[in-house]
Amino acid sequence: MRSEPCVVASSCARPSSLCRRTLCWADSFAPVIIGAGNVGRAVAQTAIALGAQVTIFVRNGAEIAQIEQEFGRRVRCLLNRRGVLREEVKKADVLIGAILISTFNTPAMVDERMVSTMKPGSVIVDVTCGYGKGYLPSLKRTTSHRAPAQLINSVLHIKIDHLPASVPVTASKATSERVIRYVRKLADVCLRGGRSRMIERCMIAKAGELVHPELIRHDALETRMPIA
């Protein structure tokens, strides 16, 4: 089986003292994860294996129940309330932003003032990489594999839009397994004249015009045009 490099360890070709501190954690560290979807839970599993004291912020009580069923007492699961989040961010060594969608008008969850309270050498990883300022507005542009981190107020910001490319074999395998059923459905609609409500709901453009309501909304927000 082909091996792949560690994403974190390979993120700095010549680590500075600050970067080395973020990569060489002690026996325990305190990551804070915003979001309990596939990414958030995967981060929690990895962090627990490294001996971390994990805190996950979720939207509602149902998600708390799901996390507690999966992880038991190995994580702290909290409702995403601004005051509580603010206090936890102060103590975080690593902040992982893993909400599902962040758009032009998504309210900021972790703003510049909150980032300024974080410990020097701490790290923010924005996995969502949404549109516009979004929920983590302290870094307004994406970073890259060549230059993965930007230092702002003594906090490293990592916002790599194509982060799965760091592990291409794993990413390709996982994506293929999940996408193939949609490709088959699309082929049935396009080549055999079949009908699918799922494909209709997912359609982005038709006859040269945007038809997906969320993308129409984003286009209007970006161009400042009124939404019909």
C-alpha angles and dihedrals in degrees: 000000000000114000124221132209122258106261096214097043093049096047095094119045092191106021117210119217088265092050091047089054092055093047099044104057123182124241092293135021135175118239119182116206123198108203133030102218126114093296096044093049092046090052090049092052092050094045092049089052088055092053097257129159097231127203120189124192116209138179104240149000093269090062090048089056091049093050093046090050091051101040105019112195095342092095138036111233117198136177112252101254119155097232094048092044091050092056094046093048089058090060098039123115090189128020115199116195107203108153116145100244134009117186139175093280102034106132114250113258098179110028131182093271091055091047090053089063094057121107117266109262095026119133136229116200113189104198094169095063094185133174124293122345092326125166096327104045098165090091110043098184135049124254127217142225089258092052104017101168138046122195114226121170090344091304121114113230120201117186109159109169094198096040094146087067086076087073102031098168095051093040093050093048094048093045094047093052091054101037100047095079091054091048090053091050091048091050090051091053097043101037104029101031094245124157128233129173088202093058091045091053091048096047111124103185138009128187090353096307132105110250104168107101095217093051091046087054092049092048090052092049092049096047094036091234120146117259112240 
